[in-house]
Amino acid sequence: MNHNTETQKAPAADKAPIPIGPFMGVEIVNDAVPDGAMTGVRVGPDGQLDFSQAAIIRIPGQPSAGHDKTSTPHESDIPADKQEQARQRLDAVRSEALKAGVSETELKSWVNMARSNDRPMDRRVVFRSVTRGRDLEPEQALSFVLRYDKETTRAEMATPVFHYHQTGGTGFENIVRHGSVMSSEKQIEAGMTTQKSGSSRPDVVQFTRDSINRNKELVPGISMDVDMGKGGSVTLVFNESIMDDPSYDGATHYPNLPQASLDYLAAATVDTPEEIPGAQATLAAAGRQDIPVLTRREWINRYA
């Protein structure tokens, strides 16, 4: 497969549309496709992507898609008052909890209890216990805890709280095809599989996320030490907005939710530069050319 084929931009003086070629079934002309996009990919009768005639478009004078800071989520993409907004939401949680007779000291204690008892059944037992004798339902107490933990995390970090989920090449294709990453229980409900995975939490999708240490230094939630076995690996990078999902649970060792839409996706990272075209094509086949693809090392060097 040739990834070095160059398709030249039409001269400015020539006003007639110059076909560059079909891009995932769409005829592309002139500047309608960014530099770095893939062309010539076909979908075979078996549904598999055919890269035999594929090439990467290179247009002089244009930045490569997915490889510059303007096309990858960055601190400048979030509100300047991000932390202040989080502090206001945090104050709201404190106020609501206090009206219900719950102090901030108790909230902090309950967050730790939630982390130590992150399974739904265990939490029901724990929060029934702490709310016994109070005019407070266990579900409301847990809601205070989840909101308090979430907004505390967001208020502490000036940078985006990116979330990461690792998967293999086949898993990535399935995720993109269905538009979301789903727990094994959700996959069973959707008829995608008949067996639960070997995960310790088949009811949720688990993530790592960025954090800060005691010195206020960023601790990335992504690592170069990834081994997904044969076929390489893809680390999906989700925006901080995933924390706004009603099912989001961050008061646990690994933040989770039952299902995460690719609408929250900021980028996809791969092991090597050679894997970028394939990942781009997988996203393009699902109409998600807007999601940048870069190597894991490049993401860490630029944004972690």
C-alpha positions as CSV (number, residue, x, y, z in Angstrom):
1,M,0.0,0.0,0.0
2,N,1.3,3.4,-1.0
3,H,0.9,6.1,1.7
4,N,3.1,8.6,0.0
5,T,1.0,9.4,-3.1
6,E,0.6,13.1,-3.5
7,T,-2.5,14.8,-5.0
8,Q,-1.7,18.3,-6.0
9,K,-4.0,21.2,-5.3
10,A,-5.5,22.8,-8.3
11,P,-3.8,26.1,-9.4
12,A,-5.6,29.2,-8.1
13,A,-6.1,30.5,-11.6
14,D,-8.1,27.4,-12.6
15,K,-11.6,28.0,-11.3
16,A,-13.1,24.7,-12.6
17,P,-13.5,22.0,-10.0
18,I,-10.8,19.4,-10.3
19,P,-11.8,16.0,-9.0
20,I,-9.3,14.6,-6.5
21,G,-11.0,11.3,-6.4
22,P,-13.7,9.4,-4.4
23,F,-13.2,9.6,-0.7
24,M,-15.3,6.9,1.1
25,G,-17.8,7.0,-1.8
26,V,-17.9,10.8,-2.0
27,E,-16.4,12.7,-4.9
28,I,-13.9,15.2,-3.6
29,V,-12.9,18.4,-5.4
30,N,-10.2,21.0,-4.8
31,D,-10.0,22.0,-1.2
32,A,-13.0,20.0,0.1
33,V,-10.7,17.5,1.8
34,P,-7.9,18.3,4.2
35,D,-4.3,17.4,3.8
36,G,-3.6,14.1,5.4
37,A,-7.0,12.5,4.6
38,M,-7.1,9.0,3.1
39,T,-8.6,8.4,-0.3
40,G,-9.2,5.2,-2.3
41,V,-10.4,3.0,0.6
42,R,-13.1,0.5,-0.5
43,V,-15.5,-1.7,1.5
44,G,-15.4,-5.3,0.3
45,P,-18.4,-7.7,0.0
46,D,-17.5,-9.1,3.4
47,G,-17.7,-5.6,5.0
48,Q,-13.9,-5.4,5.5
49,L,-12.0,-2.3,4.5
50,D,-9.8,-2.7,1.4
51,F,-6.6,-0.6,1.5
52,S,-5.0,-1.9,-1.6
53,Q,-5.7,1.2,-3.6
54,A,-5.6,3.7,-0.7
55,A,-3.4,6.7,-0.5
56,I,-2.9,9.7,1.8
57,I,-3.6,13.1,0.2
58,R,-0.9,15.6,0.6
59,I,-1.7,19.2,-0.3
60,P,1.2,21.7,-0.2
61,G,0.7,24.6,2.2
62,Q,-2.0,22.9,4.3
63,P,-1.4,21.4,7.8
64,S,-1.9,17.6,8.1
65,A,-5.2,16.6,9.6
66,G,-4.9,15.2,13.1
67,H,-1.3,16.3,13.6
68,D,-1.5,19.9,14.7
69,K,-2.7,21.5,17.8
70,T,-5.6,23.3,16.0
71,S,-7.2,20.0,15.1
72,T,-6.6,18.2,18.5
73,P,-8.4,19.1,21.7
74,H,-6.3,21.4,23.9
75,E,-6.5,23.7,26.9
76,S,-7.7,26.6,24.6
77,D,-10.7,24.6,23.6
78,I,-12.3,24.8,27.0
79,P,-13.9,27.9,28.7
80,A,-11.4,30.3,30.3
81,D,-13.5,30.1,33.5
82,K,-13.7,26.3,33.5
83,Q,-12.5,26.0,37.1
84,E,-14.8,28.8,38.3
85,Q,-17.8,27.1,36.7
86,A,-16.8,23.9,38.5
87,R,-16.4,25.8,41.8
88,Q,-19.9,27.2,41.4
89,R,-21.4,23.8,40.8
90,L,-19.4,22.5,43.8
91,D,-20.8,25.2,46.0
92,A,-24.3,24.3,44.8
93,V,-23.7,20.6,45.9
94,R,-22.4,21.7,49.3
95,S,-25.4,24.0,49.8
96,E,-27.9,21.3,48.8
97,A,-26.2,18.7,51.0
98,L,-26.1,21.0,54.0
99,K,-29.8,21.7,53.6
100,A,-30.3,17.9,53.8
101,G,-28.2,17.8,57.0
102,V,-25.0,16.5,55.4
103,S,-21.7,18.4,56.1
104,E,-18.7,18.7,53.8
105,T,-16.7,16.5,56.2
106,E,-19.3,13.8,55.8
107,L,-19.3,14.2,52.0
108,K,-15.5,13.6,51.9
109,S,-15.9,10.6,54.1
110,W,-18.7,9.2,51.9
111,V,-16.6,9.7,48.8
112,N,-14.0,7.4,50.3
113,M,-16.6,4.9,51.2
114,A,-18.0,5.0,47.7
115,R,-14.5,4.3,46.3
116,S,-14.1,1.3,48.6
117,N,-17.5,-0.1,47.7
118,D,-17.9,0.7,44.0
119,R,-20.3,-2.1,43.0
120,P,-24.0,-1.2,43.0
121,M,-25.0,-3.9,45.5
122,D,-22.3,-2.9,48.0
123,R,-23.1,0.8,47.7
124,R,-26.8,0.2,48.4
125,V,-25.8,-1.5,51.6
126,V,-23.3,1.2,52.6
127,F,-25.6,4.2,51.9
128,R,-28.6,2.6,53.5
129,S,-26.4,2.4,56.6
130,V,-25.1,6.0,56.6
131,T,-28.6,7.5,55.9
132,R,-30.4,5.4,58.6
133,G,-32.2,7.7,61.0
134,R,-31.9,10.7,58.6
135,D,-34.5,12.3,56.4
136,L,-32.4,11.4,53.4
137,E,-32.7,8.6,50.8
138,P,-29.6,6.5,50.0
139,E,-30.0,7.4,46.3
140,Q,-29.9,11.1,47.2
141,A,-26.8,10.7,49.4
142,L,-25.0,8.9,46.6
143,S,-26.0,11.6,44.1
144,F,-24.4,14.2,46.4
145,V,-21.3,12.1,46.6
146,L,-20.9,11.6,42.8
147,R,-21.5,15.3,42.1
148,Y,-19.2,16.4,44.9
149,D,-16.4,14.2,43.7
150,K,-16.8,15.2,40.0
151,E,-16.9,18.9,40.6
152,T,-14.0,18.8,43.1
153,T,-11.9,17.1,40.4
154,R,-12.9,19.6,37.7
155,A,-12.3,22.6,40.0
156,E,-8.8,21.4,40.9
157,M,-7.6,21.1,37.2
158,A,-7.0,24.0,35.0
159,T,-6.4,21.7,32.0
160,P,-9.1,19.4,30.6
161,V,-9.8,16.2,32.5
162,F,-9.3,13.8,29.6
163,H,-10.4,10.2,30.0
164,Y,-8.8,7.2,28.3
165,H,-10.1,3.8,27.3
166,Q,-7.9,1.1,25.7
167,T,-9.0,-1.4,23.2
168,G,-7.6,-3.7,20.5
169,G,-7.9,-3.1,16.7
170,T,-11.0,-5.3,16.3
171,G,-12.6,-3.7,19.4
172,F,-11.9,-0.2,17.9
173,E,-13.7,-1.2,14.7
174,N,-16.7,-2.5,16.6
175,I,-16.8,0.7,18.8
176,V,-16.7,3.0,15.8
177,R,-19.3,0.9,13.9
178,H,-21.8,1.1,16.7
179,G,-21.0,4.8,17.6
180,S,-20.2,4.1,21.3
181,V,-18.1,2.0,23.6
182,M,-20.4,-0.3,25.6
183,S,-20.1,-2.5,28.6
184,S,-20.5,-6.2,27.9
185,E,-24.0,-6.2,29.5
186,K,-25.0,-3.4,27.1
187,Q,-23.6,-5.3,24.2
188,I,-25.7,-8.3,25.2
189,E,-28.8,-6.1,25.3
190,A,-28.0,-4.8,21.9
191,G,-27.6,-8.3,20.5
192,M,-23.9,-7.8,19.7
193,T,-22.8,-10.8,21.8
194,T,-24.3,-13.5,23.9
195,Q,-21.5,-13.8,26.5
196,K,-20.2,-11.5,29.2
197,S,-16.6,-10.5,29.0
198,G,-14.1,-11.5,31.5
199,S,-14.1,-8.0,33.0
200,S,-14.5,-7.6,36.7
201,R,-17.2,-5.0,35.9
202,P,-19.3,-6.3,33.0
203,D,-21.9,-3.7,33.8
204,V,-19.7,-0.6,33.0
205,V,-17.0,0.7,30.7
206,Q,-13.9,1.7,32.8
207,F,-11.6,4.6,32.1
208,T,-8.4,6.1,33.4
209,R,-8.3,9.9,33.6
210,D,-5.9,12.8,34.0
211,S,-5.3,14.0,37.6
212,I,-2.9,16.2,39.6
213,N,-0.6,15.3,42.4
214,R,0.1,17.1,45.7
215,N,2.5,19.5,43.9
216,K,-0.3,20.4,41.5
217,E,1.5,18.7,38.6
218,L,-0.4,16.9,35.9
219,V,-0.5,13.1,36.2
220,P,-1.5,11.8,32.7
221,G,-4.1,9.0,32.6
222,I,-2.5,7.6,29.5
223,S,0.8,5.6,29.4
224,M,3.2,4.3,26.8
225,D,3.2,1.0,28.5
226,V,0.3,-0.7,26.7
227,D,0.2,-4.2,25.4
228,M,-3.1,-5.3,23.8
229,G,-1.5,-8.3,22.1
230,K,-1.6,-9.1,18.4
231,G,-3.1,-6.4,16.2
232,G,-1.9,-3.4,18.1
233,S,-3.9,-1.2,20.4
234,V,-6.0,2.0,20.2
235,T,-6.4,4.3,23.2
236,L,-9.6,6.4,22.9
237,V,-9.3,9.9,24.4
238,F,-12.6,11.3,25.7
239,N,-13.3,15.0,26.4
240,E,-14.0,16.2,29.9
241,S,-17.7,16.6,28.8
242,I,-18.0,12.8,29.4
243,M,-18.3,13.8,33.1
244,D,-21.6,15.4,32.3
245,D,-23.2,12.1,31.3
246,P,-25.9,11.3,33.9
247,S,-24.5,7.8,34.3
248,Y,-20.9,8.9,35.0
249,D,-19.3,7.6,38.2
250,G,-16.0,9.0,39.1
251,A,-16.0,8.1,42.8
252,T,-14.3,4.8,42.1
253,H,-10.8,3.5,41.3
254,Y,-11.6,3.7,37.6
255,P,-14.2,6.2,36.4
256,N,-17.0,4.4,34.5
257,L,-20.4,4.5,32.9
258,P,-22.4,1.8,31.1
259,Q,-22.0,3.3,27.7
260,A,-20.0,6.2,26.2
261,S,-21.0,7.9,22.9
262,L,-18.3,8.8,20.4
263,D,-19.7,12.3,20.6
264,Y,-17.5,12.6,23.7
265,L,-14.4,11.4,21.8
266,A,-11.6,13.9,21.5
267,A,-9.1,11.7,19.6
268,A,-7.9,8.2,18.9
269,T,-4.3,7.3,19.6
270,V,-2.4,4.3,18.1
271,D,1.0,2.7,18.7
272,T,2.9,3.7,15.5
273,P,2.6,6.2,12.7
274,E,2.0,3.4,10.3
275,E,-1.3,2.6,12.1
276,I,-2.7,6.1,11.6
277,P,-4.1,5.6,8.1
278,G,-6.0,2.5,9.1
279,A,-7.6,4.1,12.1
280,Q,-8.5,7.2,10.0
281,A,-10.2,5.0,7.4
282,T,-12.2,3.1,10.1
283,L,-13.5,6.5,11.4
284,A,-14.1,7.8,7.9
285,A,-16.2,4.7,7.1
286,A,-18.5,5.7,9.9
287,G,-18.6,9.4,9.0
288,R,-16.3,10.4,11.8
289,Q,-13.6,12.2,9.9
290,D,-13.8,14.9,12.5
291,I,-12.0,12.8,15.1
292,P,-8.2,13.2,14.9
293,V,-5.8,10.2,15.0
294,L,-2.3,10.5,16.3
295,T,0.3,8.2,18.0
296,R,0.1,7.7,21.7
297,R,3.6,9.2,22.1
298,E,2.5,12.3,20.2
299,W,-0.5,12.8,22.4
300,I,1.6,12.4,25.6
301,N,4.3,14.8,24.3
302,R,1.8,17.5,23.4
303,Y,-1.1,17.2,25.8
304,A,0.0,15.2,28.8
